[in-house]
Amino acid sequence: MFLSGQPIRVLVIDDDEDDFLIIQDYIRSIENATFTLDWCYTYKDAIGRFASKQHDIYFVDYRLGAKTGIDLLKDAVEMQCEEPIILLTGKGNRDIDREAMRVGAVDYLVKSELNTEKLERSIRYALDHYTTLKALRESERKYRGIFDGSKDAVFITDRELRFKDCNPATSDLLRYPKERLTQLTLYDLIEGEELKKRIREGLDEDGEVVDLEIVVIDHRHEKKVCVLTASLHNENENVQFIQAIIHDITNLKKAERAALYTEKLATAGRLVRTLAHEVRNPLNNIQMSVEHLDTELIPDEDKVFYEIIKRNIKRIDDLIAELLDSYKPTEKEFKKNGLDEILKKSIEIASDRMTLKGIQIDTDFPEKSLLILADDEKLKIAFLNILINATEAIHDQGGRIKVSLQEKDKHCLVMITDNGCGIPQDILSKLFEPYFTSKRNGMGLGLASTLNIVQAHQGTIEVKSTVNKGTTFTIILPQLVLKSVEAAS
C-alpha cells in the first residue's frame, strides 16, 4: 500500500480533538507515504463511516461516550468491515488488549507511547496484514473447488471436525497418511483448549471460522503456525459437513521473529556504542589523572585506595570492551571450513567443564565433511555459548549432551541436545533478546551474540524445550556446494 502511490485514507474515531491533532501530526510526519485523514467523534457517525467503506484503515479510541471502542469493533465486524482497525487507549490494559484482538482489532496502541515510528510500523503491518487476509479470502472463494492441486491443506470433515477427505497437501502438512487422518479430528492436532473453544463457537454461532491463527502439532510432534478458514454446509436435511483450508505460515512467523531479533540487536548495539562513548570519556580523564599522581607522595595507608581505583578503572574499561565486542559486525573474511571440524573444536574447548560435571558428550557426524563458508572463530563462539548453556542446565548425575550434524536440502543441520532442566515457555520466547538472562550473574549477551553470528552466516536457530526433560538447539546453515571440477581436485 505504501508503494502504490495512492493516498492512504485514514479515519480517526476519537471524542477528543486534541488527541486527533496529535495523531494527525505523527501520521503526516511519516515519510514515503501520502495520507488523507478524516475525523469523527461520535459513535453514530462512526457507524455511518464504516458503512460507507471510504477508508483504508481506522483508529478507534477506547472511550466513546456511553459506549466503547470494543462495542464499535463488534458492530464493525457485524457490518463485515474488512479494513484494519487499530484500537487506541489512554492507558495500557492487558484485558482490553486481549479483548480487542479477540474481537478483530489488528493492533492495540497506548496514546502516551505513540510516536511517528510506532504509528508507521503499525499502519504498515495493518495494511500488509489486511492485504494478506484479503488475498486469502479471495483465494478461498475463487479456488474452493480446487482440491488436490492446492498447495494449502484443503479438507472436508464432519460436524465434529473428523477428517472425511483431504488433499495431498494436508497429509504433507500434518505428516499423516490420508488413511490415518480419517481416524482423527482436527481438534486432536490443535494446541490449546482456547483455540478449540473458539473454533467450536465460530462454527456453532456463525457457521464459519475465518483466518483464525492456530498451532497444529504434526505426526512428528513438531508445531506449525497456520491460518484456518472453515465453513459449515448442509449435505442434506440431516447431515452437515465442514469445508476447511489451512495455510502454513510457520516460515513467515520465523522470518518475522528473526527480523524482530535483528532489530532489537541493532537497537541494543547503538545504545551500547553510545553509552561506551559517554562513559569512556570521563573514564579516560580519571585514568590519566591517576597516572599523573606521584605515588611516592601517597601515604602508605592510602595506597590501597589508589590500587582499588586503578583496578576498577581497568574493570570498567574491560566491561565496555566486552559490551562493544558483543555487537561488532560479524561479516569477517569468510573462508571454506568443515563444519564438523568447527564443532569438534568447540566441544574440545567446553570438554573440561563437562568433565568436571560428569557429563557425557555424544557426537553423530557424517563420514564426509560438510563444507560451509564461515568465520570459524566466530562460529566456534556461537556453538560454545550453546554448549556452555547446555552444561549449566544439567544439575543431576547422568547428564548427557549430544551434538549431531546432518545434511538436508543443501543445508547443514546442527542439533545440540541436553537432558537438563529445560526452559519454561515464557522464557523461551525471550531467549535471544539482548540483556535477558535467567542466570544470577549473567549479562544476557551469550545467546544474543550467538544469534547475531548465525544470522551473519545466513543461518537460523530453532529451540525446542520441555521442562525437566531437556532442550534442543537446531542451527541451520547453508552448505557450500562445490563445482564438480573443484570437488574432483
Secondary structure, 3 states (H helix, E strand, C coil): CCCCCCCEEEEEECCCHHHHHHHHHHHHCCCCCCEEEEEECCHHHHHHHHHHCCCCEEEEECEECCEEHHHHHHHHHHCCCCCCEEEEECCCCHHHHHHHHHHCCCEEEEHHHCCHHHHHHHHHHHHHHHHHHHHHHHHHHHCCCCCCCCCCEEEEECCCCEEEEECHHHHHHHCCCHHHHCCCEHHHHECCHHHHHHHHHHHHHCCEEEEEEEEEECCCCCEEEEEEEEEEEECCCCCEEEEEEEEECHHHHHHHHHHHHHHHHHHHHHHHHHHHHHHHHHHHHHHHHHHHCCHHHCCHHHHHHHHHHHHHHHHHHHHHHHHHHHCCCCCCCCEEEEHHHHHHHHHHHHHHHHHHCCCEEEEECCCCCCEEEECHHHHHHHHHHHHHHHHHHCCCCCCEEEEEEEEECCEEEEEEEECCCCCCHHHHCCCCCCCCCCCCCCCCCHHHHHHHHHHHCCCEEEEEEECCCEEEEEEEEECCCCCHHHHHC
